[in-house]
Amino acid sequence: MKSLAELEAIRQKTLNKVNLRRESEGTRIAVGMATCGIAAGARPVLTAFMDEVGKRNLLNVVVAQTGCIGMCRYEPIVEITCPNQEKVTYVHVKPEMVPRIVAEHVVNGQPVMEYTISAAEK
């Protein structure tokens, strides 16, 4: 049986994860989680973003899932919207790309252009 302190720690950890996915002012990271996205590997990408944002304790960042973005051949797709900037769409995202995207784009405001839709179309 768990002690009250252990239960409170579990509760707090769960609340922190839920808070990552709530709407708020600030940066929004939306991972395409329609059938095509999931089949292409979006679930580990979503988990990687949640882990990285949590590890860095980025309180003004929301990690959310969205439905079909409409570009199935580019899945997994991630859209990042930062305040006062245009939305950036990342394509063919893999979990190992997430730390760089968070560090350079979300934290420092510089999109990783080689991972974007414009780079994929060349």
N, C-alpha and C positions, 0 to 999 in steps of 0.2 A: 504494500500500500504506500502511496506517495504522501509525503508530508505537505502541509499547507504551503510552505515556501516553494517546494518543487512544483506544485500545481500553479502557483502564481507565476513562476518563471516560465512555465509552458504557456500560460495564458498571455503573458507579455510578449513572448516570441511570436505567437500566432497573431496577436493584434498588430505587431510591427509589420508582418507580412501582408496583412489585410490593408494596412494603411498605404503600402506601396502601390496598391491598385485602385485607390480612391481618386476621385476627381479633385483637382486643386489647381491653384494658380501655379504657373511654373512650366517646367518641361514635361511633355507627354511623349512616352515611348509606346507606340502601338504595334503589336506583333500580329500579322495576319494569321488567324487561326481557323480559317474555313477548311473544308475537307482537303483541298489541294495543298494548303499550307502545312497542315498536320502531316500529310503523306510525304511532304518534302523535308520534314524535320523541324517544324516550327516549335514544337513543344520544348525540346532542349534549349532552343534559342530563347524562348520566353523565360525559362528557368534561369538561364545564364544571365539575362538582363536583371531579373529580380535579385539574384545572388550578388551581382556586381554593384547594383544600386544600394542594396542593404549593407554590403561590406564597406562601401564608401560613406554610408550614412547620409545619403543625399535626400534631404527631407522635402525639397521642392520638386521632386521628380516623381511622376506617376508612370507605372508600368501597367499597361492594359492590353487586353486582347481585343481584336476586332474581327469582323467577318471578312468576306471576300473583298479584296482590294481591286481585283479585276485584271491582274496580270499573272496568270497562273504559271507561265513559263519562267518567271523570275523568282518563284517561291524558294525558300522562305523570304518574305518581305517584311521590313520594319520601317515604319514611318516615325520620324522624330520631329516634333514641333517644339521649338524653343521660343520664349517670349521675344517679340520684336524681330523675328527672323522668319524666313520662308521655310515651309516644311521640306524636309530632306527624306528621300526614299532610298533605303538601302536594299539591295537585292542579293539573292543567293547567300544569305547570311548563315554563317556557321557559328556554333558556340565559342570557338576559339577567336573569332573576330570581335566579340562583345567587349572585352576589356579595352581594346584600342578605341572602339567607337565611343564608349562611355568616357574614357580619359580625354580624347581629343575633341569630340563633339559636345557631349553633355557638360563636361567640366570646363573645358577651355574654349568652347564656342567655335571650333574649327572642324567642319564636316570632313570626313574621310572620303574624299572624292573618288578614290579608286574602287570603293565599295558601292557607289551609287548607281542609279538607273542610267545616268548619262554615260558613265564609264562602260556599263554593260552593253550599251547600244552601239559602241564603236567597233 
